[in-house]
Amino acid sequence: MILKSLTDRLILKKITGGTSVDITNLDTNSREIRPGGMFVCVPGFHVDGHDYAEQAIRNGAVAIVAERELSGLPGNVTHITVPDTRRILPILANAFFGDPTQRLKLIGITGTNGKTTTTHMVDQILNDARRKTGIIGTLYMKIGNHVEKTLNTTPDTIQLMRYFHTMISHGGEYGVLEVSSHGLDMGRVRGCDFQTVVFTNLSHDHLDFHQTMESYRNTKELLFAQLGNSNRDMLKKAVLNADDAASTYYAKRTSAQIITYGIQNQADVRATQIHHTREGCAFHAETPWGSSDVNLKIHGVHNIYNALAAMTTCLLEGIPLEEIRESLEQFAGVHGRFQEIQTGRRFGVVVDYAHNPDGLKATLQSAKAITSGKMICVMGCRGERDRSKRPIMADIAASYSDYVLFTADNPFSEDPEQIMAEMLGGLTSRESGNWEVVLDRKEAIQRAVEMAGDEDRIIITGRGHETRYVAGSRIESFSDEDIVMNSLQGIGQDIQMMTPEP
């Protein structure tokens, strides 16, 4: 793509050098720049992209976009100065990748919990209805058999547009995207032309980043406000959880048509007659498009909410209710989300990603509903995250479990013993007899396996699908599921040490 066709979209700019050069790649990471590339210098929390312009040039950059004049650039490198590089990123990325979200029917799903499961439900329903759909989120970008691992729940703007472009090249009609509060705050989804946005719930999380629940709520508001205000935008849809108070706030901040789902309050799509079994859970769905009994293979009221959100979204796409029911009843869950490990033993083991108070409570309540024996919980709180939720989560674990093994969970640069001290500060005297600390996570899981009896259930929370354990500069290959299986076999798990990425 000729550089001029990119810079013509920018209003405020100063260009030094030629604009007829061909741009073959675009990135904010100097290490990823290849010959013919445009490097955009973005100031970050820990590093400033302006400091890596020379490295980008050595790797082949022919154009540098920056917020200030950079001295010493070679004469054959075009220098474009703009007021805010982060704000112009979606403009450049959309232009470079051919405005991909105008060629996809884009669905965005936000909320504290349930994003991953809901996106996968929507993805399965649409694909079952022969509407080729791609998905982007915590686990990967996937369309058909094409899969790429993602680094963030909501990738950076350039990577996001690259993924949408890939979906289109694979014949994609729909894109389903997990939209995180971090992604919204950092402007990663600016330029995304959503036709439907979905809200799951709002609860305590990410206060290390947002500081207050009000700020956290307001950040998610951006997704609904960015649907637009034109006559065309009023044909877009906002799918809101009628049982979450934040929905009223979001409803006032969007011009899109609103459709609600829920269980407790009156809603357009509502679940009644809920019951739970060892095999899953069931409910009766009442909708403006008819009613149906639904039997899920997955557990928990929280997954009924996820199913309602997915059902509502797909009803709005014209998928018949009976087809939606059939897809939901075949949905087997998501790796690391209330994942039942097949152990061949008379006790159960669940691995779950729950890493905030409401998520942990929902997981433990779901497990309790299908457990006749004792519930043994293995949990910790990761480092460099919201410290205020640590004592709350420890109290929840001890309150809803028969026994808890408090352990480490990706401490990153923090001291695991300090994290543990903050967790234990939330315990009350009534809980003093049902927990112990086993700081080594492998030993904690092995201990849980050793103490489990017939009809008991072990719930290992916090990491779910994750396969890396990070402590300081050490990165270890570590899967909770693998540790369980090796503990059952009575053999140790060799931890493969990995060199941290530069």
MARZA-744372 format. One line per field, with one value per residue (C-alpha): x, y, z. Coordinates in nm, 4 decimals. Each point is the difference from the previous one (the first is absolute). Example, Ala and Ser with C-alpha at 12.3 -4.5 7.8 and 13.67 -1.06 7.14 Angstrom:
2
X <- 1.2300;0.1370;
Y <- -0.4500;0.3440;
Z <- 0.7800;-0.0660;
This chain:
502
X <- 0.0000;0.1337;0.0848;-0.2032;-0.3206;0.0603;0.1028;-0.2840;-0.2407;0.1832;-0.1097;0.2799;0.3403;0.3445;0.1760;0.3719;0.0992;-0.1752;-0.3470;0.0198;0.1813;-0.1767;-0.0934;-0.0013;-0.0529;-0.1134;0.0819;0.0601;0.2585;0.3397;0.1015;-0.2859;0.0809;0.1171;0.1409;-0.2517;-0.1645;-0.1655;0.0875;-0.2391;0.1609;-0.2484;0.0808;-0.0784;-0.0168;0.3517;0.1731;-0.0305;-0.0160;0.1919;0.3097;-0.0167;-0.0244;0.3643;-0.0511;-0.3051;0.2064;0.2730;-0.2704;-0.1144;-0.2468;-0.0407;-0.2453;-0.0142;-0.3121;0.0739;-0.1364;0.3180;0.2873;0.2611;0.3554;0.2475;-0.2460;0.1491;-0.1023;-0.1782;-0.2348;-0.3199;-0.0822;-0.3673;-0.0715;-0.3521;-0.1496;-0.1003;0.1341;-0.2376;-0.3000;0.1086;0.0826;-0.3518;-0.0046;0.3248;-0.0886;-0.3423;0.1484;0.2853;-0.2243;-0.2814;-0.2583;-0.0709;-0.2753;-0.2150;0.0079;-0.0731;-0.3071;0.1743;-0.1254;0.1776;-0.0459;0.1108;-0.0381;0.1994;-0.0807;-0.1392;0.1582;0.1930;-0.2821;-0.2608;0.2154;0.0551;-0.3734;-0.0800;0.2778;-0.1344;-0.3626;0.0883;0.2315;-0.2593;-0.2409;0.2539;0.0978;0.3765;0.1239;0.3333;0.0731;0.2597;0.0634;0.2001;0.0840;0.0624;-0.1146;-0.1784;-0.1950;-0.0631;0.3206;0.2170;0.1140;0.2432;0.0849;-0.0832;0.2104;-0.2852;-0.3750;-0.0519;0.3075;0.1605;-0.1600;0.2349;-0.0120;-0.3783;-0.0422;0.2457;-0.2156;-0.3176;0.1766;0.0967;-0.3621;-0.1148;0.2686;-0.1368;-0.3530;-0.1197;-0.3405;-0.0008;0.2642;-0.0629;0.2324;0.0656;0.0286;0.1932;-0.0062;0.3749;-0.0601;-0.2705;0.2021;0.3019;-0.2075;0.0653;-0.3514;-0.0228;-0.0849;-0.1874;-0.3435;-0.2007;-0.3552;-0.0809;0.1558;-0.0733;0.0387;0.0387;0.0531;0.2033;0.1738;0.3194;0.3084;0.2832;-0.0020;0.3800;-0.0573;-0.3314;0.0357;-0.3769;-0.3066;-0.1516;0.3007;-0.0128;-0.3707;0.0529;0.2760;-0.2326;-0.2503;0.2302;-0.1026;-0.3658;0.0622;0.2262;-0.2865;-0.0749;-0.2927;-0.1061;-0.3223;0.1955;0.1478;-0.3486;-0.0418;0.2836;-0.0710;0.1051;-0.0619;-0.0155;-0.0231;-0.3241;0.1212;0.3087;-0.0475;0.2657;-0.2309;-0.2231;0.3058;0.1066;-0.3526;0.0028;0.3271;-0.0759;-0.2221;-0.0190;-0.3146;0.0058;-0.0889;0.0269;0.0512;-0.0121;-0.1359;-0.1082;-0.1457;-0.2361;0.1920;-0.0641;0.1774;-0.0418;0.0866;-0.2478;-0.0383;0.3734;0.1370;0.3445;0.1203;0.3344;-0.0028;-0.0584;-0.2914;-0.3358;-0.2461;-0.3063;0.0690;-0.2752;0.0701;-0.1872;0.0844;-0.1567;0.0901;0.2039;0.1477;0.3804;0.2283;0.3626;0.2981;0.1731;-0.0656;-0.1002;-0.2474;0.2747;0.0020;-0.3766;0.0602;0.2693;-0.2403;-0.2718;0.2407;0.1055;-0.3603;-0.1144;0.2893;-0.0700;-0.3774;0.0753;0.1939;-0.3079;0.1088;-0.3127;-0.0386;0.0016;0.3317;0.1444;-0.1239;0.1604;0.3346;-0.0045;-0.0830;0.3077;0.2268;0.2641;0.1528;0.3303;0.3410;0.0802;-0.3528;-0.1573;0.1829;-0.0686;0.3191;-0.0642;0.2029;-0.1588;-0.0290;-0.3056;0.0668;-0.0360;0.2527;-0.0873;0.2448;-0.1398;0.1329;-0.1904;0.2307;-0.2328;-0.2491;-0.3228;0.1600;0.1367;-0.3334;-0.1879;0.2439;-0.0195;-0.3786;-0.0240;0.2311;-0.1960;-0.3219;0.1439;0.2179;-0.1245;0.3351;0.2483;0.1135;0.3758;0.1087;0.3510;0.0337;0.2343;0.0155;0.2419;0.2486;-0.0067;-0.3795;-0.2715;0.1193;-0.3332;-0.1704;0.2501;-0.1551;-0.3487;0.0827;0.1653;-0.3140;-0.2208;0.2154;-0.0123;-0.3704;-0.1188;0.2436;0.0420;0.3765;0.2342;0.3621;0.1230;0.2893;0.1880;-0.1352;0.2405;0.1590;0.1876;0.2285;-0.1745;0.1039;-0.2334;0.0110;-0.1159;-0.2862;-0.0970;0.0075;-0.2436;-0.2279;-0.0072;-0.0926;-0.3521;-0.0627;-0.2340;0.0175;-0.2849;0.2220;0.3135;-0.0253;-0.0577;0.3109;0.3751;0.2741;0.2056;0.1875;0.1395;-0.2879;0.1089;0.0131;-0.3393;-0.1635;0.1688;-0.1193;-0.3574;0.0126;0.1360;-0.2702;-0.3008;-0.2379;-0.2916;-0.2625;0.2269;0.0845;0.3216;-0.0393;0.3247;-0.0527;0.1818;0.1924;-0.2390;0.1469;0.3348;0.3185;0.2647;0.0945;0.1818;0.2031;0.2448;0.2182;-0.0861;-0.2606;-0.0961;-0.2106;-0.2865;-0.3495;-0.2352;-0.1628;0.3342;0.0967;-0.3271;0.0517;0.3599;-0.0998;-0.2571;0.2636;0.2262;0.2819;0.1459;-0.0424;0.3290;-0.0195;0.1714;0.1793;-0.0474;0.2083;-0.2042;-0.0646;0.1973;
Y <- 0.0000;0.3435;0.2116;0.2962;-0.2039;-0.0525;0.3543;0.1576;-0.1215;0.2012;0.3587;0.1324;-0.1159;0.1214;-0.2083;0.0094;-0.2109;-0.1650;-0.1557;-0.2112;-0.2878;-0.3376;-0.1086;-0.3779;-0.0386;0.2026;-0.0488;0.1598;-0.2646;0.0845;-0.3678;-0.0920;0.2614;-0.1402;0.1721;0.2522;0.0439;0.2933;0.0216;0.1868;0.1270;-0.0467;0.1067;-0.2907;-0.0651;-0.1443;0.0947;0.2786;-0.1002;0.3145;-0.1588;-0.2863;0.1943;-0.0714;-0.3726;0.0101;0.1719;-0.2630;-0.2621;0.1717;0.2746;0.2592;0.2218;0.1029;0.1465;0.1860;0.2608;0.2092;0.0797;-0.2744;0.1019;-0.1954;-0.1855;-0.1101;0.2087;-0.2936;-0.0464;0.2080;0.1604;0.0706;0.2011;-0.0100;0.1243;-0.3469;-0.3223;-0.2242;0.1892;-0.0247;-0.3720;-0.1196;0.2449;-0.1400;-0.3616;0.0215;0.1574;-0.2500;-0.3065;0.1305;0.1022;-0.3637;0.0596;0.1605;-0.3371;-0.2105;-0.0166;0.0783;-0.1058;0.1248;-0.1550;0.1753;-0.0595;-0.1104;-0.3700;-0.2191;0.1646;-0.3051;-0.2498;0.2300;0.0748;-0.3715;-0.0691;0.2691;-0.1292;-0.3560;0.1015;0.2149;-0.2591;-0.2743;0.2233;0.0028;0.3614;-0.0128;0.1693;0.0890;0.0561;0.2140;-0.0094;-0.1249;-0.3374;0.0711;0.1387;-0.2787;-0.0355;-0.3458;-0.2011;0.3111;0.0787;0.2622;0.0463;0.3447;0.1912;0.2100;-0.0548;0.2961;0.0285;0.3321;0.1959;-0.1089;-0.3665;0.0201;0.1367;-0.2598;-0.2721;0.1408;0.0100;-0.3665;-0.0894;0.1611;-0.1817;-0.3266;0.0846;0.1329;0.1654;0.0713;0.0969;-0.0573;0.1907;0.0011;0.3660;0.0599;0.3157;0.0382;-0.0195;0.2639;0.2351;-0.0274;0.0611;-0.3416;-0.0326;0.3521;-0.0359;-0.3282;0.0253;-0.2176;-0.0901;-0.1658;0.0390;-0.2222;0.0662;-0.3001;0.1455;0.2443;-0.0986;0.0596;-0.0340;0.1973;0.2723;0.0061;0.1574;0.1867;0.0936;0.0140;-0.2006;0.3185;0.0481;-0.3689;0.0299;0.3190;-0.1547;-0.2760;0.2724;0.0875;-0.3124;0.1031;0.3697;-0.0854;-0.1722;0.3494;0.2391;0.0073;-0.1351;-0.3038;-0.0518;-0.0192;-0.3272;-0.1481;-0.2070;0.0078;-0.3247;0.0711;-0.2126;0.1075;-0.1370;0.2234;0.3593;0.1288;-0.0809;0.2959;0.2246;-0.1373;0.0177;0.3777;0.0332;-0.1703;0.0846;-0.3671;-0.2047;-0.1818;-0.3644;-0.1458;-0.3465;-0.1253;-0.2302;0.2031;0.3127;0.0489;-0.0401;-0.0488;-0.3377;-0.1723;-0.3319;-0.1672;-0.3482;-0.0339;-0.3252;-0.1572;-0.3562;-0.1771;0.0207;0.3757;0.2369;0.0622;0.2857;0.1133;0.2933;0.2537;0.2370;0.2270;-0.2655;-0.2894;-0.2198;-0.3149;-0.2324;0.0024;-0.2644;0.1105;-0.2312;0.2613;0.0980;0.3113;0.2866;0.2182;-0.2208;0.0371;0.3752;-0.0605;-0.2189;0.2651;0.2671;-0.2212;-0.0987;0.3634;0.1019;-0.2768;0.0504;0.3551;-0.1492;-0.1909;-0.3429;-0.2048;-0.0763;-0.3753;0.0178;0.2069;-0.2553;-0.2853;0.1800;0.0937;-0.3564;-0.1211;0.2663;-0.1849;0.2994;0.1836;-0.1287;0.1141;0.1234;-0.2360;-0.2765;-0.3451;-0.2067;-0.3644;-0.1722;-0.3442;0.0428;0.0209;0.3644;0.2913;0.2621;0.3353;0.2541;0.3510;0.3420;0.1817;0.2847;0.2564;-0.0122;-0.0516;-0.2509;-0.2010;0.0048;-0.1127;-0.2858;-0.1249;0.0270;-0.1942;-0.2695;-0.0237;-0.0667;-0.3195;-0.1209;-0.2430;-0.0279;0.2611;0.2922;0.0609;0.3289;0.0842;0.3723;0.2952;0.3585;0.1084;0.2792;0.3425;0.0004;0.1593;-0.0487;0.0978;-0.3179;-0.2360;-0.0119;-0.0100;-0.3026;-0.1838;0.0507;-0.1259;-0.3107;-0.0858;0.0809;-0.2119;-0.2935;-0.2742;0.0373;0.2436;-0.0314;0.3562;0.0095;0.2172;0.1106;0.1756;0.2458;0.1775;0.2564;-0.0153;-0.2006;-0.3049;0.0120;0.3627;-0.0858;-0.2842;0.2287;0.2362;-0.2900;-0.1418;0.3405;-0.0630;-0.3164;0.0019;-0.2051;-0.2251;-0.1148;-0.0673;-0.3773;-0.0702;0.1208;-0.0268;0.1716;-0.2009;0.2685;-0.2305;-0.0427;-0.3440;-0.1253;0.1566;-0.1843;-0.3251;0.0473;0.0551;-0.3180;-0.1981;0.1151;-0.0366;-0.2853;-0.1614;0.2531;0.2943;0.2694;0.1991;0.3481;0.1561;0.3660;0.3001;-0.1299;-0.2117;-0.0359;0.1606;-0.2007;0.2356;0.0819;0.3316;0.0885;0.2862;-0.0703;-0.3712;-0.1350;-0.3630;-0.2298;-0.0762;-0.1371;-0.0632;-0.2788;-0.1716;0.0260;-0.1704;-0.2876;-0.0547;0.0131;-0.2705;-0.2154;0.0419;0.1554;0.3482;0.2627;0.1191;0.3758;0.1193;0.3263;0.2536;0.3070;0.3206;0.1843;0.3235;
Z <- 0.0000;-0.0949;0.3073;-0.1262;0.0085;0.3722;0.0916;-0.2002;0.2725;0.2674;0.0614;0.2227;-0.1228;-0.0973;-0.2638;-0.0631;-0.2988;-0.2914;0.0067;-0.3147;0.1723;0.0200;0.3540;0.0367;0.3759;0.3014;0.3684;0.3417;0.0885;-0.1473;0.0111;-0.2325;-0.2655;-0.3328;-0.3115;-0.1340;0.3398;0.1740;0.3697;0.2310;0.3212;0.2841;0.3584;0.2358;0.3731;0.0194;-0.3265;-0.2560;-0.3664;-0.0935;0.1553;-0.2513;-0.3261;-0.0865;0.0537;-0.2271;-0.2691;0.0309;-0.0560;-0.3185;0.0944;-0.2744;0.1918;0.3667;0.1624;0.3237;0.2396;-0.0110;-0.2310;-0.0012;-0.0810;-0.2064;-0.2227;-0.3353;-0.3001;-0.1641;0.2979;0.0009;0.3350;0.0792;0.3160;0.1500;0.3299;0.1329;-0.1505;0.1956;-0.1359;-0.3626;0.0234;-0.0935;-0.2932;-0.1384;0.0787;-0.1619;-0.3118;-0.0239;0.0390;-0.2212;0.2631;0.0956;0.2576;-0.2698;-0.1755;0.3105;0.2205;0.3265;0.3438;0.3139;0.3432;0.3185;0.3741;0.3012;-0.0355;-0.2759;-0.3048;-0.1155;0.0452;-0.1572;-0.3044;-0.0522;0.0295;-0.2586;-0.2240;0.0138;-0.0627;-0.3020;-0.1506;0.0559;-0.1939;-0.2878;0.0548;-0.0019;0.3120;0.1567;0.3667;0.1797;0.3740;0.2939;-0.1533;-0.3679;-0.3327;-0.1823;-0.3220;-0.1375;0.0432;0.0086;0.3563;0.1322;0.3681;0.1421;0.2534;0.1388;0.0403;-0.2332;-0.2258;-0.0878;-0.2824;-0.2780;0.0969;0.0317;-0.3530;-0.1277;0.1567;-0.1558;-0.3366;0.0473;0.0794;-0.3239;-0.1987;0.1429;-0.1110;0.3341;0.0240;0.3750;0.2543;0.3717;0.2320;0.3739;0.0967;0.3228;0.2092;-0.0597;-0.3742;0.0193;0.2183;-0.2299;-0.3129;-0.1545;-0.1462;-0.1421;-0.3653;0.0549;-0.1590;0.2397;-0.0958;0.3353;0.3443;0.2982;0.3734;0.2329;0.3489;0.2089;0.3218;0.1978;-0.2196;-0.1628;0.2676;-0.0221;-0.3419;0.0403;0.3699;0.0678;-0.1015;-0.1438;-0.2273;-0.0972;-0.0840;-0.1957;-0.2098;-0.1194;-0.0902;-0.2912;-0.1903;0.0031;-0.0652;-0.2952;-0.1797;-0.1291;-0.0189;-0.3656;-0.1457;-0.1230;0.3455;0.1485;-0.1881;0.2049;0.3109;0.3653;0.1894;0.3743;0.3148;0.1686;0.3341;0.0169;0.1176;-0.2420;-0.2917;0.0873;-0.0183;-0.3393;-0.1410;0.0478;-0.1879;-0.3278;-0.2946;-0.0987;0.0464;0.3338;0.0588;0.3505;0.1424;0.3559;0.2665;0.3024;-0.1610;-0.2897;-0.3262;-0.3718;0.0112;0.3352;0.1634;0.2349;0.1518;0.0623;0.1370;0.0349;-0.0514;0.0040;-0.3796;-0.0227;0.0459;-0.1661;-0.0387;-0.1901;-0.2354;-0.0669;-0.2900;-0.2453;-0.2615;0.1923;0.2958;0.0467;0.2625;-0.0033;0.1529;0.0314;0.0396;0.2151;0.3608;0.1884;0.0006;-0.1434;-0.3096;-0.0327;-0.0169;-0.2628;-0.1982;0.0198;-0.1260;-0.2920;-0.0737;-0.0079;-0.2256;-0.2501;0.0024;-0.1132;-0.2938;-0.1104;0.1231;0.0914;0.3699;-0.0565;-0.1854;0.2836;0.2542;-0.1938;-0.0145;0.3683;0.0977;-0.1907;0.1520;0.2013;0.1752;-0.0339;0.0975;0.3549;0.0774;0.2569;-0.1806;0.1424;-0.0152;-0.0791;0.2713;0.0149;0.3780;0.2237;0.0783;-0.2399;-0.1065;-0.1572;-0.1429;-0.0340;-0.0987;0.2797;0.1024;0.1559;0.2903;-0.1964;-0.2331;0.2933;0.1820;-0.3123;-0.0571;0.3570;0.0094;-0.3266;0.1358;0.3251;-0.1907;-0.1513;0.2892;0.2644;0.1797;0.1138;-0.2145;0.0027;-0.1554;-0.1211;-0.0592;0.0012;-0.1218;-0.2701;0.0383;-0.1632;0.0039;0.2129;0.3594;0.1558;-0.1214;0.1662;0.3516;-0.1514;-0.2130;0.2890;0.2099;-0.2854;-0.0452;0.3712;0.0293;-0.2936;0.0285;0.2559;-0.0202;-0.1758;-0.0988;-0.0467;-0.2436;-0.2490;-0.3383;-0.2390;0.2473;-0.2792;0.1696;0.3395;0.3055;0.0238;0.3800;-0.0006;-0.2363;0.2333;0.3054;-0.1726;-0.0916;0.3525;0.1379;-0.1293;0.1997;0.2985;0.3167;-0.1161;-0.2843;0.2049;-0.0126;-0.3676;-0.1773;-0.0237;-0.1980;-0.2501;-0.1885;-0.2687;-0.2460;-0.1181;0.3590;0.0751;-0.2905;0.0979;0.3592;-0.1193;-0.2084;0.2956;0.2417;-0.2353;0.0797;-0.1821;-0.1174;0.0885;-0.2537;-0.0452;-0.1504;-0.1236;-0.0852;-0.1378;-0.3001;-0.2065;-0.3498;0.0856;-0.0546;0.1375;0.3583;0.0395;0.3087;-0.0367;-0.3024;0.0022;-0.2418;0.0543;-0.2125;0.2379;-0.0619;0.2935;-0.1998;-0.0661;0.3671;0.0951;-0.2424;0.1071;0.3663;-0.0668;-0.1640;0.2989;-0.1986;0.0135;-0.2630;-0.1421;-0.0351;-0.3163;0.0564;-0.2755;-0.0724;0.0379;-0.3223;-0.0375;
